[in-house]
């Protein structure tokens, strides 16, 4: 399997690393090499959200997260876990739950990276569902020794508005009974298709005429949320949203609903012994999390709302000795914290400052 090529101008600096999880699922992993000697650079594993890919951290039209990490003295490692739109099988019917990501993809990527970095510190920057899956891995004790973790948007305590909750639980079940997935790219489905009514619904009241923007920004896949602040995007990023975000699998909804109902990251597979290593409730097992945490969120996140603020309050109360901080970025939503045209100025500084602090603890520098 060959992942779709990354859209970047870094060229030969990107090393593609063949990576197959132990359950046989082919994934994508790449290392971004810095110019000169990188033997002392801490490694940073970067995790995308559901339907996205490593591309969201490499936007050539803006100063992106990878640019900033390289300039700050880090070695970025980008994982395309099994929910990535760069992986060809995500256009088909290869099924999984978030348990698979937490049990296989993330821990095995961490192990592979550690084999290559020769004892250097390893940190993680994780977004959305990637961050929630990481929280389950960490609560299970499957990724010990991380030097620090940044979780953007949501981590252990997902929280949606009542409108989004109702539409996710009831409307989502109706859609799941009729659709295998929901494409983000309207050009792939056309006007007269089984998706037409959904696209018509998400267009209601939309200020932008782009159907892909409508399904992401105006009414996220019909569940009533919004994934970014429209004015924060560069026009070039806006015009290729369909490339950055792929189809949403409907068969993942039962796991997502169980997580949302519990307001915590939950194991879904109770009848399969392969998943016994994962705790049923990650929040109840959060005492195993040893790494310092930075919980990051845009002030106008209209999908996960103040999930990370809640997480900070809960973890600080339950585990007073845990090193956990919360930073809220004014004027930002969810995706635009990474793909916004000014994210390097407004957001990435918080990430690098935290990583630098964690790095100093481990290296004494």
ZAMARGU-4260 file (C-alpha; in steps of 0.2 Angstrom, whole numbers, plus 5000, padded with zeros to 4 digits):
<rodrens>
0) 5000/5000/5000 | 5006/5017/4996 | 4999/5032/5005 | 4994/5047/4994 | 5009/5059/4992
5) 5010/5072/5005 | 5007/5090/4999 | 5023/5099/5004 | 5038/5108/4998 | 5050/5099/5010
10) 5055/5086/4997 | 5069/5075/5001 | 5068/5081/5020 | 5054/5069/5022 | 5059/5051/5025
15) 5044/5039/5022 | 5045/5024/5034 | 5036/5008/5030 | 5025/5003/5045 | 5012/4989/5047
20) 5004/4987/5064 | 5004/4970/5072 | 4986/4967/5067 | 4991/4968/5049 | 4985/4986/5046
25) 4996/4996/5035 | 4999/5014/5041 | 5009/5029/5036 | 5024/5036/5046 | 5037/5049/5041
30) 5051/5058/5049 | 5056/5076/5044 | 5074/5078/5044 | 5083/5094/5049 | 5097/5102/5039
35) 5114/5097/5048 | 5117/5087/5063 | 5100/5082/5071 | 5108/5069/5084 | 5103/5080/5099
40) 5085/5085/5093 | 5071/5078/5104 | 5058/5069/5093 | 5040/5075/5092 | 5026/5063/5086
45) 5012/5072/5078 | 4994/5065/5078 | 4980/5071/5067 | 4961/5069/5069 | 4948/5058/5061
50) 4947/5060/5042 | 4962/5071/5042 | 4980/5066/5039 | 4998/5072/5041 | 4995/5085/5028
55) 4987/5096/5040 | 5003/5099/5048 | 5013/5103/5032 | 5003/5116/5023 | 5014/5124/5010
60) 5004/5140/5009 | 5007/5145/5027 | 5020/5143/5041 | 5015/5126/5047 | 5018/5116/5063
65) 5032/5106/5055 | 5041/5122/5050 | 5040/5129/5068 | 5046/5113/5076 | 5061/5111/5065
70) 5066/5129/5068 | 5064/5126/5087 | 5076/5112/5087 | 5064/5097/5086 | 5063/5082/5074
75) 5045/5079/5069 | 5038/5062/5066 | 5021/5062/5057 | 5009/5046/5060 | 4995/5043/5048
80) 4985/5031/5059 | 4971/5021/5052 | 4959/5035/5051 | 4969/5045/5039 | 4963/5051/5022
85) 4980/5048/5015 | 4977/5029/5017 | 4968/5022/5001 | 4958/5010/5011 | 4948/5024/5020
90) 4938/5026/5004 | 4932/5008/5006 | 4925/4998/5020 | 4940/4993/5031 | 4932/4994/5049
95) 4940/4998/5065 | 4937/5007/5082 | 4947/5019/5091 | 4953/5005/5102 | 4963/4999/5088
100) 4972/5016/5086 | 4975/5016/5105 | 4981/4998/5106 | 4991/4996/5090 | 4994/5012/5080
105) 5000/5024/5093 | 5010/5012/5105 | 5019/5003/5090 | 5023/5020/5082 | 5031/5026/5098
110) 5041/5009/5099 | 5047/5011/5081 | 5052/5029/5084 | 5061/5025/5100 | 5071/5012/5090
115) 5077/5026/5079 | 5081/5041/5091 | 5093/5032/5102 | 5087/5038/5119 | 5083/5056/5114
120) 5067/5063/5123 | 5050/5059/5114 | 5036/5072/5115 | 5019/5071/5107 | 5007/5084/5099
125) 4990/5077/5096 | 4974/5084/5089 | 4956/5079/5091 | 4952/5060/5090 | 4971/5057/5089
130) 4972/5065/5106 | 4958/5055/5113 | 4966/5039/5107 | 4982/5044/5114 | 4973/5047/5131
135) 4967/5029/5131 | 4985/5022/5126 | 4992/5033/5141 | 4979/5027/5153 | 4983/5009/5148
140) 5001/5012/5152 | 5006/5007/5134 | 5017/5023/5130 | 5027/5026/5146 | 5041/5038/5147
145) 5034/5052/5136 | 5043/5069/5140 | 5027/5079/5137 | 5011/5079/5128 | 5001/5093/5120
150) 4982/5088/5117 | 4972/5100/5106 | 4953/5102/5106 | 4949/5087/5117 | 4958/5074/5127
155) 4950/5063/5141 | 4933/5072/5143 | 4923/5075/5127 | 4909/5088/5128 | 4897/5093/5115
160) 4883/5105/5115 | 4865/5098/5118 | 4861/5102/5099 | 4876/5092/5093 | 4873/5078/5106
165) 4855/5075/5100 | 4860/5076/5082 | 4874/5064/5084 | 4864/5051/5094 | 4848/5051/5084
170) 4852/5059/5067 | 4869/5049/5067 | 4860/5033/5069 | 4848/5037/5055 | 4862/5041/5044
175) 4872/5025/5049 | 4857/5014/5044 | 4858/5022/5026 | 4876/5027/5023 | 4893/5018/5024
180) 4902/5035/5025 | 4899/5053/5021 | 4911/5061/5008 | 4918/5078/5012 | 4921/5082/4994
185) 4905/5086/4985 | 4913/5084/4968 | 4915/5065/4971 | 4897/5063/4974 | 4888/5075/4962
190) 4871/5083/4963 | 4860/5068/4961 | 4866/5056/4974 | 4861/5048/4990 | 4870/5062/4999
195) 4861/5076/4991 | 4849/5079/5005 | 4863/5080/5018 | 4872/5093/5008 | 4856/5103/5006
200) 4854/5102/5024 | 4871/5108/5029 | 4870/5122/5016 | 4855/5131/5026 | 4861/5148/5032
205) 4879/5145/5026 | 4888/5161/5021 | 4901/5152/5011 | 4895/5144/4994 | 4908/5130/4994
210) 4899/5113/4999 | 4915/5106/5007 | 4916/5121/5018 | 4898/5120/5022 | 4899/5102/5028
215) 4914/5106/5039 | 4911/5124/5045 | 4892/5127/5044 | 4886/5110/5050 | 4899/5097/5053
220) 4893/5082/5043 | 4875/5086/5049 | 4878/5085/5068 | 4877/5104/5071 | 4895/5108/5075
225) 4908/5119/5067 | 4926/5114/5064 | 4935/5131/5061 | 4933/5150/5061 | 4930/5154/5043
230) 4940/5170/5043 | 4955/5162/5050 | 4959/5151/5035 | 4970/5157/5020 | 4960/5156/5004
235) 4972/5143/4997 | 4969/5132/5012 | 4950/5134/5011 | 4951/5129/4992 | 4958/5112/4996
240) 4948/5107/5012 | 4942/5092/5002 | 4960/5086/5000 | 4964/5089/5019 | 4949/5080/5026
245) 4941/5064/5019 | 4926/5053/5021 | 4918/5050/5038 | 4915/5032/5042 | 4897/5029/5049
250) 4902/5013/5057 | 4913/5023/5069 | 4898/5032/5077 | 4893/5018/5090 | 4910/5020/5098
255) 4910/5039/5097 | 4892/5039/5104 | 4898/5029/5119 | 4912/5041/5122 | 4901/5056/5121
260) 4888/5049/5133 | 4901/5044/5146 | 4910/5061/5144 | 4926/5051/5144 | 4937/5041/5133
265) 4930/5023/5134 | 4935/5006/5127 | 4922/4999/5115 | 4927/4981/5113 | 4922/4972/5128
270) 4920/4955/5121 | 4937/4953/5113 | 4951/4948/5124 | 4964/4957/5113 | 4958/4974/5120
275) 4959/4969/5138 | 4975/4979/5140 | 4964/4995/5138 | 4955/5002/5153 | 4936/5002/5151
280) 4936/5020/5157 | 4952/5030/5153 | 4948/5044/5165 | 4947/5032/5180 | 4964/5025/5175
285) 4972/5042/5172 | 4983/5041/5187 | 4995/5031/5175 | 4998/5046/5165 | 5015/5052/5170
290) 5020/5064/5156 | 5017/5083/5158 | 5001/5088/5149 | 4996/5104/5140 | 4978/5105/5136
295) 4975/5117/5122 | 4959/5124/5114 | 4952/5138/5104 | 4940/5150/5113 | 4927/5147/5100
300) 4928/5128/5098 | 4911/5124/5092 | 4913/5106/5091 | 4921/5100/5107 | 4917/5117/5116
305) 4926/5118/5132 | 4931/5099/5134 | 4949/5103/5138 | 4945/5116/5151 | 4934/5103/5159
310) 4948/5090/5157 | 4960/5102/5166 | 4948/5105/5180 | 4944/5086/5182 | 4962/5080/5182
315) 4968/5094/5193 | 4954/5089/5206 | 4956/5070/5205 | 4975/5070/5203 | 4982/5085/5211
320) 5000/5080/5209 | 4998/5078/5190 | 5007/5091/5179 | 4993/5098/5168 | 4990/5115/5161
325) 4976/5123/5151 | 4979/5136/5137 | 4964/5144/5128 | 4968/5153/5112 | 4956/5168/5108
330) 4947/5169/5092 | 4951/5151/5086 | 4940/5136/5084 | 4945/5118/5082 | 4955/5114/5065
335) 4961/5132/5063 | 4972/5130/5078 | 4983/5120/5066 | 4978/5126/5048 | 4974/5144/5052
340) 4985/5156/5042 | 4991/5165/5058 | 4992/5149/5069 | 5011/5150/5069 | 5009/5167/5077
345) 4994/5164/5089 | 4995/5146/5093 | 5012/5137/5090 | 5021/5148/5102 | 5011/5140/5116
350) 5016/5123/5110 | 5034/5126/5108 | 5036/5135/5125 | 5028/5119/5133 | 5039/5107/5123
355) 5055/5118/5127 | 5051/5117/5146 | 5048/5098/5145 | 5064/5096/5135 | 5074/5106/5148
360) 5069/5094/5162 | 5075/5079/5152 | 5091/5086/5144 | 5096/5100/5157 | 5097/5112/5143
</rodrens>
